[in-house]
Amino acid sequence: MPEAPLPVRKVIPIAVVEEPGDGALYAAHKKIYPRSVRGIFARWRWAMVFLTQLVFYGLPWVEWGQRQSVLFDIGARRFYIFGLVLYPQDLIYLTGLLVVSALALFLFTAVAGRLWCGYTCPQTVYTEIFMWVEHKIEGNRIARMRLDQSAFSADKLVKKWFKHVVWIGIAMWTGFTFVGYFSPIRELGMDFLQTRMGSWEVFWVLFYGFATYGNAGFMREQVCKYMCPYARFQGAMFDRDTLIVSYDTLRGEPRGLHTKGSDPRAQGLGDCIDCGLCVQVCPTGIDIREGLQYECIGCGLCIDACNTVMDRMATPRGLIRYATQNSMAARWTSAQVLRRVLRPRVLLYTGVLAAICVGLLASLLMRTPLKVDVVRDRTSLARIAEGGQLENVYRLQIMNATEQTQRYRIAASGMVGLVVWPDEPVEVEPAQSRWVAVRLQVPYGSAAAGSHTVHFDLRSADGGAQVSEKAVFLVPR
């Protein structure tokens, strides 16, 4: 006896946007109630949630020696990244990091669309966390919809109140952690407990916490659809060989309910039973069966939902899958699709990205852990010192980018008879900077009037670092 057909599920409209009425300036927005789903892409999303938040929340608490492992100390103008000590003069590395991030975004988008948006974007990650809290407190999708539509009651008040308390707690901890990257987090925690936090710290904790609470708790998909510029210019990085979440129209249409194990083609139907689960699980509320849309963040949850239905109907998976437009039109195999991934555009992005990464890494490994800035003394351009010596005065900022106390010897070159005072070594504490007044002297009359190029040469006592900085020695007329 054939099995009874699956009951037809009534599709509840999600994210339906009403047409504006007479005199309305905008269309009304309907709240989205995403349905939870299990599958490989849902597991990948949660794996990235755990990974990103483990790094974000845990990294400020990791110690490196006697200090915080990652700390951007703006007040002291020093950035600590594990064993690296960077100064504002090392801004080139930040530029390189931004270039690498941009090229990586172009590469991943050209290969497989909005992977960043679907799995690692902070908006996606915190929205997923907040929705998980909402699901645990208010119940599944149907329960949340009924709760919102129900009249005021004590149960509704408790659930809503408790949900927002948890949301605010997560948001404030997120803001506290964010500020902990710019102010030592242990000291920040003690100051917070003793209500001694500085005004700028309080402001940024509240600001970042409020942004997390508002974006992940209320705005959610609106940030992705209307505020994020990536959704608007992503089309410029796509081509017909980009892997995107796609609905197989030739296989799925026409839609209609059929019994498990039966041949839908014999009934004039496609494999899609029009259950609407792909719409219900979508965090942005779109119907992927309508084709590529800018609201799609490429999370793959609709694939998990559809595969679950295909398994129940004893139909092959892949009605919704990651595919390219060319492969869908030409019915390519998976091997053919993967071969097209290595196209010139992708190879160019990969080559440039690899070259910049290698160059950036080599520069970091070969960088000299010593920085010197030379500033002329503006109050005295040149003067006659004792013994008939012509003297110029400078101020040197010596920056020790190591974790040990260093002693540096200062020398100078570029003019005949050039002498440096004082000539004793200068000691600089670990990861600190020190201003030193330095006088350069030459015999009077040994050089023509005008400006002469000289070089300050600084060398550490152990010979591990050496820097030469150019300056100008003025000889008056």
Secondary structure, DSSP 8 states (H G I E B T S, - for coil): --------------S------TT-SS------------SHHHHHHHHHHHHHHHHHHHGGG-EETTEESEEEETTTTEEEETTEEE-GGGHHHHHHHHHHHHHHHHHHHHHHSSHIIIII-HHHHHHHHHHHHHHHHH-SHHHHHHHHHS---HHHHHHHHHHHHHHHHHHHHHHHHHHTTTTTHHHHHHHHHTT---HHHHHHHHHHHHHHHHIIIIITHHIIIII-THHHHGGGT--TTS-EEEE-HHHH-S-----TTS-GGGGT--S-----HHHHT-TT---GGG---TT-----HHHHHHHHHHHHTT--S-SEEEE-HHHHHHT--HHHHHHHHS-HHHHHHHHHHHHHHHHHHHHHHH--SEEEEEEE-TT-S-EEETTTEEEEEEEEEEEE-SSS-EEEEEEEESSTT-EEES-S-EEE-TT-EEEEEEEEEEETTSS-SEEEEEEEEEEETTSS-EEEEEEEEEE--
